[in-house]
Amino acid sequence: VVAVACVAASVTIASQRSAAAMSAAAAKWLSSLETEKRDRAVFAFDSEERLRWHFVPNEMHPRKGVPFKEMSEPQRALAHALLKTGLSARGHLTASAIMELEKVLVAMEGEKRRFPRDHEAYYVSVFGTPGDKAAWGWRFEGHHVSLRFDIVGGSMTASSPAFFGSNPAEVREGPQKGLRVLAAEEDAARALLDLLDAEQRAAAIVQPTAPTDILTMVAPEVNPLTPPGIKVTALTKAQREALMRLIDVYAGTMAPDVAAERMARVKKAGLDNITFAWAGSTEKGQKHYYRVQGPSFLIEYDNTQNNGNHIHSVWRDFNGDFGRDLLREHLKSVAH
């Protein structure tokens, strides 16, 4: 009991620390903006805009907020400082690399491209007032990156939906040849798959063909997907450890305090109820899909577009997307 209380206390302190860092960074960025930009950057916390999200190019999903393209260099630096309060060093590098892939697509597609690619067409938005003890939040979004953080009660932080995509999954020509921005997301899942014996594989591989995209897409709320695949309780110790490493790839893109909060929720809901499912080919370079889910969360990964060279990956929380569970808890505590 004492150990559990200590963990809960450390997570609470970490939550307060990350919330304070986000509040300070968001306020700094907002204060650097000209009035007209600030007016476009800020929305009411309860606005419908906070629940809008997508990972497609801006032409298919017009975004609001202030894009990097319109920021001065100091404003961009402050926007990156805000992003770093939500992401780990690896997570920030991942987001930045995905933005840079827009340049690779320009070189690959030439005049044939359907949409103009733009590595500066990534938008920052703030919801409510940074530091508000009730609730406030912020969002960073553009093609293949969609991140949001909702801070409730001055401490608790929600960080989903959180989406990273990569096109191409592996750069196959030009000066960046060999670059795999989301390599860990694929490699950790394959490492687990490779550890499974024939019987376990039969349970884990739920269909021979991979779906054409993540199944949940941008649904405002998600529910557990079926079939679930293989359960943790059917895995050996080494296989369980491989599964936890895969989950950590996703949690580990968040800043350490946010990741600790995320993993605390996963553990509280029960590790024994986590499942792993695979669909599609098990051969590298072929179309494939997997998902990991527990009582509280869902990870989806799909690599089927462009002949299996275009990744979509997402972390969702069944009750906690957009801070819904935290908001409910906060309102209950305020009511009492």
MOBEL-V245543 format. One record per helix or strand of 3 or more residues. SS is the DSSP state (H for helix, E for strand). FROM is the first residue (numbers start at 0). TO is the last residue. Records with the same first field share a line. If there is no record, write none. Layout:
SS = FROM-TO + FROM-TO
This chain:
H = 1-31 + 34-40 + 47-50 + 67-69 + 72-85 + 88-111 + 182-194 + 197-203 + 231-233 + 236-250 + 255-268 + 270-272 + 304-307 + 320-334
E = 122-126 + 134-141 + 144-151 + 155-157 + 161-166 + 204-206 + 274-279 + 287-292 + 296-302 + 309-316
